[in-house]
Amino acid sequence: MGGAIAAVVLAGMVRAQAPCHAENDGASFNDGVSIGGSLQLAIRFVAPMSFAATRLEVYTGEASGVQGLALWSNNAAANRPAAMLGTGGMTIASAKQWYPAQLGSSVALVGGQTYWFVWSTGPGGQASVDSLNAGLGQPYCASTNGGSTWGSVFQFADRHWKFRIGGNCAADPIVFCTAGTSTYGCVAQISASANPSVSGANGCIVSVATVEGQRSGILFYSLAPLPQPWCSGGSSFLCVKAPTARTVAQGSGGTLTSCNGALSLDWQAFQAANPGQLGSPWSVGSKAFVQGWLRDPPSCKTTTLTNAVELTYGP
Protein backbone atom coordinates (compact mmCIF):
# COMPACT_ATOMS: atom_id res chain seq x y z
CA MET A 1 0.00 0.00 0.00
CA GLY A 2 1.29 3.48 -0.75
CA GLY A 3 1.21 6.49 -3.03
CA ALA A 4 0.56 10.20 -2.99
CA ILE A 5 -2.07 11.59 -0.68
CA ALA A 6 -4.97 13.38 -2.29
CA ALA A 7 -7.90 14.86 -0.40
CA VAL A 8 -11.16 14.29 -2.15
CA VAL A 9 -14.46 15.77 -1.07
CA LEU A 10 -17.25 13.23 -1.01
CA ALA A 11 -20.11 15.03 -2.74
CA GLY A 12 -23.76 14.23 -2.33
CA MET A 13 -23.41 11.88 0.62
CA VAL A 14 -26.44 11.83 2.89
CA ARG A 15 -26.65 9.71 6.01
CA ALA A 16 -29.96 8.28 7.06
CA GLN A 17 -28.86 8.50 10.68
CA ALA A 18 -25.76 9.14 12.73
CA PRO A 19 -23.68 6.09 13.62
CA CYS A 20 -23.31 5.05 17.24
CA HIS A 21 -19.53 5.24 16.84
CA ALA A 22 -17.39 6.46 13.96
CA GLU A 23 -13.73 7.17 13.44
CA ASN A 24 -12.36 9.45 10.72
CA ASP A 25 -15.65 9.49 8.83
CA GLY A 26 -15.36 13.05 7.54
CA ALA A 27 -15.54 14.00 3.88
CA SER A 28 -11.96 13.12 2.91
CA PHE A 29 -9.95 10.02 2.09
CA ASN A 30 -6.48 9.10 0.85
CA ASP A 31 -7.04 8.17 -2.78
CA GLY A 32 -3.47 6.88 -3.13
CA VAL A 33 -3.74 3.92 -0.77
CA SER A 34 -5.13 0.56 -1.89
CA ILE A 35 -5.47 -2.88 -0.34
CA GLY A 36 -2.69 -5.18 -1.48
CA GLY A 37 -4.43 -8.52 -1.14
CA SER A 38 -7.02 -10.67 0.60
CA LEU A 39 -6.57 -10.51 4.36
CA GLN A 40 -8.29 -9.70 7.63
CA LEU A 41 -7.45 -6.15 8.68
CA ALA A 42 -8.15 -5.45 12.38
CA ILE A 43 -8.41 -1.89 13.75
CA ARG A 44 -8.46 -1.38 17.52
CA PHE A 45 -11.02 0.95 19.12
CA VAL A 46 -12.69 1.67 22.44
CA ALA A 47 -16.50 1.78 22.61
CA PRO A 48 -17.49 5.25 23.90
CA MET A 49 -20.71 3.93 25.42
CA SER A 50 -22.70 0.73 25.75
CA PHE A 51 -24.90 -0.05 22.74
CA ALA A 52 -26.06 -2.88 20.50
CA ALA A 53 -24.14 -2.83 17.19
CA THR A 54 -26.06 -4.06 14.13
CA ARG A 55 -24.32 -2.43 11.13
CA LEU A 56 -20.70 -1.80 10.12
CA GLU A 57 -19.36 0.41 7.31
CA VAL A 58 -16.04 1.14 5.57
CA TYR A 59 -15.15 3.56 2.80
CA THR A 60 -13.84 1.64 -0.21
CA GLY A 61 -14.33 0.94 -3.93
CA GLU A 62 -12.19 0.38 -7.04
CA ALA A 63 -12.88 -3.38 -6.82
CA SER A 64 -15.81 -5.74 -6.94
CA GLY A 65 -17.00 -8.74 -5.00
CA VAL A 66 -18.24 -9.80 -1.59
CA GLN A 67 -16.21 -8.80 1.44
CA GLY A 68 -16.88 -9.02 5.17
CA LEU A 69 -16.91 -6.79 8.24
CA ALA A 70 -16.85 -8.07 11.80
CA LEU A 71 -16.41 -7.10 15.44
CA TRP A 72 -13.95 -9.00 17.62
CA SER A 73 -13.23 -8.94 21.33
CA ASN A 74 -9.81 -7.96 22.65
CA ASN A 75 -7.00 -10.13 23.99
CA ALA A 76 -5.48 -7.53 26.31
CA ALA A 77 -2.40 -9.60 27.14
CA ALA A 78 -1.47 -10.08 23.48
CA ASN A 79 -2.90 -6.77 22.21
CA ARG A 80 -4.60 -8.70 19.40
CA PRO A 81 -8.16 -9.68 18.46
CA ALA A 82 -9.45 -12.53 20.62
CA ALA A 83 -12.75 -13.89 19.28
CA MET A 84 -15.31 -12.92 16.67
CA LEU A 85 -18.48 -11.43 18.16
CA GLY A 86 -20.48 -10.86 14.98
CA THR A 87 -20.00 -10.60 11.22
CA GLY A 88 -21.79 -9.55 8.04
CA GLY A 89 -21.14 -9.42 4.32
CA MET A 90 -21.16 -6.54 1.82
CA THR A 91 -20.87 -6.30 -1.94
CA ILE A 92 -18.51 -3.60 -3.15
CA ALA A 93 -18.13 -2.08 -6.61
CA SER A 94 -15.92 0.43 -8.42
CA ALA A 95 -17.64 3.50 -6.95
CA LYS A 96 -15.73 4.91 -3.98
CA GLN A 97 -18.22 5.33 -1.17
CA TRP A 98 -19.35 3.94 2.18
CA TYR A 99 -20.29 0.26 1.97
CA PRO A 100 -22.39 -1.30 4.75
CA ALA A 101 -22.54 -4.79 6.21
CA GLN A 102 -25.49 -5.82 8.34
CA LEU A 103 -24.43 -8.07 11.21
CA GLY A 104 -26.12 -11.47 11.38
CA SER A 105 -27.08 -10.70 14.98
CA SER A 106 -26.57 -7.65 17.17
CA VAL A 107 -23.40 -7.35 19.23
CA ALA A 108 -23.60 -5.79 22.69
CA LEU A 109 -20.65 -3.42 23.13
CA VAL A 110 -19.75 -2.19 26.61
CA GLY A 111 -18.69 1.42 27.03
CA GLY A 112 -15.00 1.80 27.88
CA GLN A 113 -14.09 -1.68 26.62
CA THR A 114 -11.60 -2.35 23.82
CA TYR A 115 -12.68 -4.12 20.62
CA TRP A 116 -11.39 -4.70 17.07
CA PHE A 117 -13.14 -3.68 13.85
CA VAL A 118 -12.15 -6.39 11.33
CA TRP A 119 -12.38 -6.00 7.56
CA SER A 120 -12.02 -9.10 5.36
CA THR A 121 -10.65 -7.41 2.26
CA GLY A 122 -10.08 -8.25 -1.39
CA PRO A 123 -7.13 -7.25 -3.59
CA GLY A 124 -6.89 -3.85 -5.24
CA GLY A 125 -9.67 -2.03 -3.44
CA GLN A 126 -9.59 1.48 -2.03
CA ALA A 127 -8.19 1.48 1.50
CA SER A 128 -10.52 3.04 4.07
CA VAL A 129 -8.00 5.68 5.13
CA ASP A 130 -8.44 9.38 5.90
CA SER A 131 -6.10 11.99 4.40
CA LEU A 132 -6.33 14.98 6.73
CA ASN A 133 -5.74 13.90 10.33
CA ALA A 134 -2.45 14.62 12.08
CA GLY A 135 -0.55 12.34 14.45
CA LEU A 136 -0.62 8.58 14.57
CA GLY A 137 -3.64 6.62 13.39
CA GLN A 138 -5.25 3.73 15.24
CA PRO A 139 -3.30 0.58 16.10
CA TYR A 140 -3.99 -2.18 13.58
CA CYS A 141 -2.83 -5.65 12.63
CA ALA A 142 -3.61 -8.24 9.97
CA SER A 143 -4.23 -11.94 9.53
CA THR A 144 -3.90 -14.08 6.39
CA ASN A 145 -5.55 -17.19 7.85
CA GLY A 146 -9.00 -16.02 8.87
CA GLY A 147 -7.94 -14.78 12.29
CA SER A 148 -6.27 -17.95 13.55
CA THR A 149 -3.12 -15.90 14.09
CA TRP A 150 -2.43 -12.17 13.91
CA GLY A 151 0.68 -10.30 12.81
CA SER A 152 2.43 -7.37 14.43
CA VAL A 153 0.50 -4.30 15.54
CA PHE A 154 1.33 -1.14 13.58
CA GLN A 155 0.48 2.53 14.01
CA PHE A 156 1.39 5.12 11.38
CA ALA A 157 0.71 8.79 10.71
CA ASP A 158 -0.76 7.99 7.26
CA ARG A 159 -3.09 5.23 8.44
CA HIS A 160 -6.09 6.93 10.04
CA TRP A 161 -8.66 4.22 9.33
CA LYS A 162 -12.23 5.23 8.48
CA PHE A 163 -15.14 3.17 9.80
CA ARG A 164 -18.63 3.45 11.25
CA ILE A 165 -20.64 1.32 13.65
CA GLY A 166 -24.43 1.68 13.70
CA GLY A 167 -27.17 0.10 15.75
CA ASN A 168 -29.32 0.76 18.76
CA CYS A 169 -27.26 3.67 20.06
CA ALA A 170 -29.55 4.57 22.91
CA ALA A 171 -30.02 1.40 24.91
CA ASP A 172 -32.74 1.60 27.54
CA PRO A 173 -32.18 3.85 30.56
CA ILE A 174 -31.25 1.88 33.68
CA VAL A 175 -33.36 2.21 36.84
CA PHE A 176 -31.40 1.53 40.05
CA CYS A 177 -31.38 2.10 43.81
CA THR A 178 -34.33 1.84 46.23
CA ALA A 179 -37.34 4.14 46.50
CA GLY A 180 -38.57 5.23 49.90
CA THR A 181 -42.10 4.69 51.24
CA SER A 182 -44.10 7.82 52.04
CA THR A 183 -46.31 8.47 55.06
CA TYR A 184 -49.37 7.15 53.19
CA GLY A 185 -47.56 4.10 51.82
CA CYS A 186 -46.67 5.43 48.35
CA VAL A 187 -43.50 4.14 46.69
CA ALA A 188 -42.73 6.64 43.93
CA GLN A 189 -41.01 5.03 40.90
CA ILE A 190 -38.85 6.92 38.40
CA SER A 191 -38.39 6.01 34.72
CA ALA A 192 -37.28 7.56 31.43
CA SER A 193 -38.83 7.13 27.99
CA ALA A 194 -35.42 6.86 26.25
CA ASN A 195 -31.81 7.88 26.63
CA PRO A 196 -31.02 11.46 25.55
CA SER A 197 -28.96 12.36 22.49
CA VAL A 198 -26.31 15.00 21.92
CA SER A 199 -28.03 16.08 18.71
CA GLY A 200 -31.42 16.31 20.43
CA ALA A 201 -32.88 13.74 18.05
CA ASN A 202 -34.15 11.48 20.84
CA GLY A 203 -36.98 12.59 23.07
CA CYS A 204 -36.24 11.88 26.74
CA ILE A 205 -39.06 12.28 29.25
CA VAL A 206 -38.20 11.50 32.87
CA SER A 207 -41.33 10.50 34.80
CA VAL A 208 -42.16 9.67 38.41
CA ALA A 209 -45.33 7.63 39.03
CA THR A 210 -47.29 6.60 42.17
CA VAL A 211 -46.41 9.84 43.94
CA GLU A 212 -48.39 10.85 47.00
CA GLY A 213 -51.07 13.29 45.86
CA GLN A 214 -50.87 17.04 46.36
CA ARG A 215 -47.17 17.09 47.22
CA SER A 216 -44.41 19.31 45.88
CA GLY A 217 -41.40 17.69 44.33
CA ILE A 218 -38.31 18.22 42.23
CA LEU A 219 -36.05 16.12 40.06
CA PHE A 220 -32.32 16.49 40.64
CA TYR A 221 -29.30 14.80 39.12
CA SER A 222 -25.56 14.23 39.34
CA LEU A 223 -22.79 12.72 37.23
CA ALA A 224 -22.19 9.65 39.42
CA PRO A 225 -24.25 7.19 41.50
CA LEU A 226 -23.94 6.92 45.29
CA PRO A 227 -26.60 4.77 47.04
CA GLN A 228 -26.60 5.56 50.77
CA PRO A 229 -29.30 5.95 53.47
CA TRP A 230 -31.03 9.32 53.30
CA CYS A 231 -31.65 9.76 57.01
CA SER A 232 -31.78 7.79 60.25
CA GLY A 233 -34.97 5.79 60.57
CA GLY A 234 -36.14 6.54 57.04
CA SER A 235 -36.71 4.18 54.13
CA SER A 236 -35.26 6.44 51.42
CA PHE A 237 -31.80 6.28 49.86
CA LEU A 238 -29.78 9.08 48.32
CA CYS A 239 -28.84 7.49 45.00
CA VAL A 240 -26.73 10.21 43.36
CA LYS A 241 -23.37 11.66 44.34
CA ALA A 242 -22.65 15.35 44.91
CA PRO A 243 -22.35 17.76 43.25
CA THR A 244 -25.98 17.75 42.15
CA ALA A 245 -28.16 20.07 40.09
CA ARG A 246 -31.86 20.73 40.55
CA THR A 247 -34.49 21.01 37.86
CA VAL A 248 -37.75 22.93 38.24
CA ALA A 249 -40.06 22.47 41.24
CA GLN A 250 -43.50 21.05 40.45
CA GLY A 251 -46.66 19.78 42.10
CA SER A 252 -47.66 16.12 41.99
CA GLY A 253 -51.40 16.69 41.39
CA GLY A 254 -53.60 13.77 42.30
CA THR A 255 -55.52 13.32 45.55
CA LEU A 256 -54.19 13.88 49.06
CA THR A 257 -53.48 10.57 50.90
CA SER A 258 -53.61 8.68 47.57
CA CYS A 259 -50.71 7.46 45.38
CA ASN A 260 -52.05 8.91 42.12
CA GLY A 261 -49.71 11.90 41.76
CA ALA A 262 -46.89 12.23 39.23
CA LEU A 263 -43.89 14.32 38.18
CA SER A 264 -42.53 14.74 34.67
CA LEU A 265 -39.54 16.45 33.05
CA ASP A 266 -38.62 16.90 29.40
CA TRP A 267 -34.90 16.29 29.89
CA GLN A 268 -33.78 17.52 26.48
CA ALA A 269 -35.85 20.71 26.72
CA PHE A 270 -34.55 21.43 30.24
CA GLN A 271 -30.93 21.02 29.14
CA ALA A 272 -31.46 23.17 26.04
CA ALA A 273 -32.96 25.94 28.19
CA ASN A 274 -30.14 25.68 30.77
CA PRO A 275 -26.91 25.27 28.80
CA GLY A 276 -24.68 26.05 31.77
CA GLN A 277 -26.03 23.29 33.97
CA LEU A 278 -23.96 20.54 35.55
CA GLY A 279 -22.59 18.16 32.91
CA SER A 280 -22.90 20.43 29.89
CA PRO A 281 -21.80 20.37 27.20
CA TRP A 282 -22.83 16.73 26.97
CA SER A 283 -20.96 14.31 24.70
CA VAL A 284 -21.66 10.80 23.42
CA GLY A 285 -21.31 8.39 26.32
CA SER A 286 -21.88 11.04 29.03
CA LYS A 287 -24.07 9.87 31.90
CA ALA A 288 -26.56 11.59 34.16
CA PHE A 289 -28.09 10.01 37.27
CA VAL A 290 -31.55 11.41 38.04
CA GLN A 291 -33.61 11.09 41.23
CA GLY A 292 -36.83 12.58 42.62
CA TRP A 293 -37.25 14.53 45.90
CA LEU A 294 -40.78 14.67 47.34
CA ARG A 295 -42.17 16.73 50.22
CA ASP A 296 -43.45 14.43 53.01
CA PRO A 297 -43.59 16.35 56.33
CA PRO A 298 -43.99 13.38 58.74
CA SER A 299 -40.95 11.59 57.29
CA CYS A 300 -37.35 12.18 58.39
CA LYS A 301 -35.94 15.33 56.80
CA THR A 302 -39.59 15.98 55.86
CA THR A 303 -38.98 14.27 52.53
CA THR A 304 -39.17 10.97 50.67
CA LEU A 305 -36.88 10.09 47.77
CA THR A 306 -37.61 8.04 44.66
CA ASN A 307 -35.28 5.46 43.18
CA ALA A 308 -33.00 6.72 40.39
CA VAL A 309 -32.46 6.34 36.64
CA GLU A 310 -29.17 6.30 34.72
CA LEU A 311 -29.23 8.18 31.41
CA THR A 312 -26.50 7.67 28.78
CA TYR A 313 -26.12 10.13 25.91
CA GLY A 314 -26.18 8.85 22.35
CA PRO A 315 -25.19 10.74 19.16
C-alpha positions as CSV (number, residue, x, y, z in Angstrom):
1,M,0.0,0.0,0.0
2,G,1.3,3.5,-0.8
3,G,1.2,6.5,-3.0
4,A,0.6,10.2,-3.0
5,I,-2.1,11.6,-0.7
6,A,-5.0,13.4,-2.3
7,A,-7.9,14.9,-0.4
8,V,-11.2,14.3,-2.1
9,V,-14.5,15.8,-1.1
10,L,-17.3,13.2,-1.0
11,A,-20.1,15.0,-2.7
12,G,-23.8,14.2,-2.3
13,M,-23.4,11.9,0.6
14,V,-26.4,11.8,2.9
15,R,-26.6,9.7,6.0
16,A,-30.0,8.3,7.1
17,Q,-28.9,8.5,10.7
18,A,-25.8,9.1,12.7
19,P,-23.7,6.1,13.6
20,C,-23.3,5.1,17.2
21,H,-19.5,5.2,16.8
22,A,-17.4,6.5,14.0
23,E,-13.7,7.2,13.4
24,N,-12.4,9.5,10.7
25,D,-15.7,9.5,8.8
26,G,-15.4,13.0,7.5
27,A,-15.5,14.0,3.9
28,S,-12.0,13.1,2.9
29,F,-9.9,10.0,2.1
30,N,-6.5,9.1,0.9
31,D,-7.0,8.2,-2.8
32,G,-3.5,6.9,-3.1
33,V,-3.7,3.9,-0.8
34,S,-5.1,0.6,-1.9
35,I,-5.5,-2.9,-0.3
36,G,-2.7,-5.2,-1.5
37,G,-4.4,-8.5,-1.1
38,S,-7.0,-10.7,0.6
39,L,-6.6,-10.5,4.4
40,Q,-8.3,-9.7,7.6
41,L,-7.4,-6.2,8.7
42,A,-8.1,-5.5,12.4
43,I,-8.4,-1.9,13.7
44,R,-8.5,-1.4,17.5
45,F,-11.0,0.9,19.1
46,V,-12.7,1.7,22.4
47,A,-16.5,1.8,22.6
48,P,-17.5,5.3,23.9
49,M,-20.7,3.9,25.4
50,S,-22.7,0.7,25.7
51,F,-24.9,-0.1,22.7
52,A,-26.1,-2.9,20.5
53,A,-24.1,-2.8,17.2
54,T,-26.1,-4.1,14.1
55,R,-24.3,-2.4,11.1
56,L,-20.7,-1.8,10.1
57,E,-19.4,0.4,7.3
58,V,-16.0,1.1,5.6
59,Y,-15.1,3.6,2.8
60,T,-13.8,1.6,-0.2
61,G,-14.3,0.9,-3.9
62,E,-12.2,0.4,-7.0
63,A,-12.9,-3.4,-6.8
64,S,-15.8,-5.7,-6.9
65,G,-17.0,-8.7,-5.0
66,V,-18.2,-9.8,-1.6
67,Q,-16.2,-8.8,1.4
68,G,-16.9,-9.0,5.2
69,L,-16.9,-6.8,8.2
70,A,-16.8,-8.1,11.8
71,L,-16.4,-7.1,15.4
72,W,-13.9,-9.0,17.6
73,S,-13.2,-8.9,21.3
74,N,-9.8,-8.0,22.6
75,N,-7.0,-10.1,24.0
76,A,-5.5,-7.5,26.3
77,A,-2.4,-9.6,27.1
78,A,-1.5,-10.1,23.5
79,N,-2.9,-6.8,22.2
80,R,-4.6,-8.7,19.4
81,P,-8.2,-9.7,18.5
82,A,-9.4,-12.5,20.6
83,A,-12.7,-13.9,19.3
84,M,-15.3,-12.9,16.7
85,L,-18.5,-11.4,18.2
86,G,-20.5,-10.9,15.0
87,T,-20.0,-10.6,11.2
88,G,-21.8,-9.5,8.0
89,G,-21.1,-9.4,4.3
90,M,-21.2,-6.5,1.8
91,T,-20.9,-6.3,-1.9
92,I,-18.5,-3.6,-3.2
93,A,-18.1,-2.1,-6.6
94,S,-15.9,0.4,-8.4
95,A,-17.6,3.5,-7.0
96,K,-15.7,4.9,-4.0
97,Q,-18.2,5.3,-1.2
98,W,-19.3,3.9,2.2
99,Y,-20.3,0.3,2.0
100,P,-22.4,-1.3,4.7
101,A,-22.5,-4.8,6.2
102,Q,-25.5,-5.8,8.3
103,L,-24.4,-8.1,11.2
104,G,-26.1,-11.5,11.4
105,S,-27.1,-10.7,15.0
106,S,-26.6,-7.7,17.2
107,V,-23.4,-7.4,19.2
108,A,-23.6,-5.8,22.7
109,L,-20.7,-3.4,23.1
110,V,-19.7,-2.2,26.6
111,G,-18.7,1.4,27.0
112,G,-15.0,1.8,27.9
113,Q,-14.1,-1.7,26.6
114,T,-11.6,-2.4,23.8
115,Y,-12.7,-4.1,20.6
116,W,-11.4,-4.7,17.1
117,F,-13.1,-3.7,13.9
118,V,-12.2,-6.4,11.3
119,W,-12.4,-6.0,7.6
120,S,-12.0,-9.1,5.4
121,T,-10.7,-7.4,2.3
122,G,-10.1,-8.3,-1.4
123,P,-7.1,-7.2,-3.6
124,G,-6.9,-3.9,-5.2
125,G,-9.7,-2.0,-3.4
126,Q,-9.6,1.5,-2.0
127,A,-8.2,1.5,1.5
128,S,-10.5,3.0,4.1
129,V,-8.0,5.7,5.1
130,D,-8.4,9.4,5.9
131,S,-6.1,12.0,4.4
132,L,-6.3,15.0,6.7
133,N,-5.7,13.9,10.3
134,A,-2.4,14.6,12.1
135,G,-0.6,12.3,14.4
136,L,-0.6,8.6,14.6
137,G,-3.6,6.6,13.4
138,Q,-5.3,3.7,15.2
139,P,-3.3,0.6,16.1
140,Y,-4.0,-2.2,13.6
141,C,-2.8,-5.7,12.6
142,A,-3.6,-8.2,10.0
143,S,-4.2,-11.9,9.5
144,T,-3.9,-14.1,6.4
145,N,-5.5,-17.2,7.8
146,G,-9.0,-16.0,8.9
147,G,-7.9,-14.8,12.3
148,S,-6.3,-18.0,13.5
149,T,-3.1,-15.9,14.1
150,W,-2.4,-12.2,13.9
151,G,0.7,-10.3,12.8
152,S,2.4,-7.4,14.4
153,V,0.5,-4.3,15.5
154,F,1.3,-1.1,13.6
155,Q,0.5,2.5,14.0
156,F,1.4,5.1,11.4
157,A,0.7,8.8,10.7
158,D,-0.8,8.0,7.3
159,R,-3.1,5.2,8.4
160,H,-6.1,6.9,10.0
161,W,-8.7,4.2,9.3
162,K,-12.2,5.2,8.5
163,F,-15.1,3.2,9.8
164,R,-18.6,3.5,11.3
165,I,-20.6,1.3,13.7
166,G,-24.4,1.7,13.7
167,G,-27.2,0.1,15.7
168,N,-29.3,0.8,18.8
169,C,-27.3,3.7,20.1
170,A,-29.5,4.6,22.9
171,A,-30.0,1.4,24.9
172,D,-32.7,1.6,27.5
173,P,-32.2,3.8,30.6
174,I,-31.3,1.9,33.7
175,V,-33.4,2.2,36.8
176,F,-31.4,1.5,40.0
177,C,-31.4,2.1,43.8
178,T,-34.3,1.8,46.2
179,A,-37.3,4.1,46.5
180,G,-38.6,5.2,49.9
181,T,-42.1,4.7,51.2
182,S,-44.1,7.8,52.0
183,T,-46.3,8.5,55.1
184,Y,-49.4,7.1,53.2
185,G,-47.6,4.1,51.8
186,C,-46.7,5.4,48.4
187,V,-43.5,4.1,46.7
188,A,-42.7,6.6,43.9
189,Q,-41.0,5.0,40.9
190,I,-38.8,6.9,38.4
191,S,-38.4,6.0,34.7
192,A,-37.3,7.6,31.4
193,S,-38.8,7.1,28.0
194,A,-35.4,6.9,26.3
195,N,-31.8,7.9,26.6
196,P,-31.0,11.5,25.6
197,S,-29.0,12.4,22.5
198,V,-26.3,15.0,21.9
199,S,-28.0,16.1,18.7
200,G,-31.4,16.3,20.4
201,A,-32.9,13.7,18.1
202,N,-34.1,11.5,20.8
203,G,-37.0,12.6,23.1
204,C,-36.2,11.9,26.7
205,I,-39.1,12.3,29.2
206,V,-38.2,11.5,32.9
207,S,-41.3,10.5,34.8
208,V,-42.2,9.7,38.4
209,A,-45.3,7.6,39.0
210,T,-47.3,6.6,42.2
211,V,-46.4,9.8,43.9
212,E,-48.4,10.9,47.0
213,G,-51.1,13.3,45.9
214,Q,-50.9,17.0,46.4
215,R,-47.2,17.1,47.2
216,S,-44.4,19.3,45.9
217,G,-41.4,17.7,44.3
218,I,-38.3,18.2,42.2
219,L,-36.0,16.1,40.1
220,F,-32.3,16.5,40.6
221,Y,-29.3,14.8,39.1
222,S,-25.6,14.2,39.3
223,L,-22.8,12.7,37.2
224,A,-22.2,9.7,39.4
225,P,-24.2,7.2,41.5
226,L,-23.9,6.9,45.3
227,P,-26.6,4.8,47.0
228,Q,-26.6,5.6,50.8
229,P,-29.3,5.9,53.5
230,W,-31.0,9.3,53.3
231,C,-31.7,9.8,57.0
232,S,-31.8,7.8,60.3
233,G,-35.0,5.8,60.6
234,G,-36.1,6.5,57.0
235,S,-36.7,4.2,54.1
236,S,-35.3,6.4,51.4
237,F,-31.8,6.3,49.9
238,L,-29.8,9.1,48.3
239,C,-28.8,7.5,45.0
240,V,-26.7,10.2,43.4
241,K,-23.4,11.7,44.3
242,A,-22.6,15.3,44.9
243,P,-22.3,17.8,43.3
244,T,-26.0,17.8,42.1
245,A,-28.2,20.1,40.1
246,R,-31.9,20.7,40.6
247,T,-34.5,21.0,37.9
248,V,-37.8,22.9,38.2
249,A,-40.1,22.5,41.2
250,Q,-43.5,21.1,40.4
251,G,-46.7,19.8,42.1
252,S,-47.7,16.1,42.0
253,G,-51.4,16.7,41.4
254,G,-53.6,13.8,42.3
255,T,-55.5,13.3,45.6
256,L,-54.2,13.9,49.1
257,T,-53.5,10.6,50.9
258,S,-53.6,8.7,47.6
259,C,-50.7,7.5,45.4
260,N,-52.0,8.9,42.1
261,G,-49.7,11.9,41.8
262,A,-46.9,12.2,39.2
263,L,-43.9,14.3,38.2
264,S,-42.5,14.7,34.7
265,L,-39.5,16.4,33.0
266,D,-38.6,16.9,29.4
267,W,-34.9,16.3,29.9
268,Q,-33.8,17.5,26.5
269,A,-35.9,20.7,26.7
270,F,-34.6,21.4,30.2
271,Q,-30.9,21.0,29.1
272,A,-31.5,23.2,26.0
273,A,-33.0,25.9,28.2
274,N,-30.1,25.7,30.8
275,P,-26.9,25.3,28.8
276,G,-24.7,26.1,31.8
277,Q,-26.0,23.3,34.0
278,L,-24.0,20.5,35.6
279,G,-22.6,18.2,32.9
280,S,-22.9,20.4,29.9
281,P,-21.8,20.4,27.2
282,W,-22.8,16.7,27.0
283,S,-21.0,14.3,24.7
284,V,-21.7,10.8,23.4
285,G,-21.3,8.4,26.3
286,S,-21.9,11.0,29.0
287,K,-24.1,9.9,31.9
288,A,-26.6,11.6,34.2
289,F,-28.1,10.0,37.3
290,V,-31.5,11.4,38.0
291,Q,-33.6,11.1,41.2
292,G,-36.8,12.6,42.6
293,W,-37.3,14.5,45.9
294,L,-40.8,14.7,47.3
295,R,-42.2,16.7,50.2
296,D,-43.4,14.4,53.0
297,P,-43.6,16.4,56.3
298,P,-44.0,13.4,58.7
299,S,-40.9,11.6,57.3
300,C,-37.4,12.2,58.4
301,K,-35.9,15.3,56.8
302,T,-39.6,16.0,55.9
303,T,-39.0,14.3,52.5
304,T,-39.2,11.0,50.7
305,L,-36.9,10.1,47.8
306,T,-37.6,8.0,44.7
307,N,-35.3,5.5,43.2
308,A,-33.0,6.7,40.4
309,V,-32.5,6.3,36.6
310,E,-29.2,6.3,34.7
311,L,-29.2,8.2,31.4
312,T,-26.5,7.7,28.8
313,Y,-26.1,10.1,25.9
314,G,-26.2,8.9,22.3
315,P,-25.2,10.7,19.2
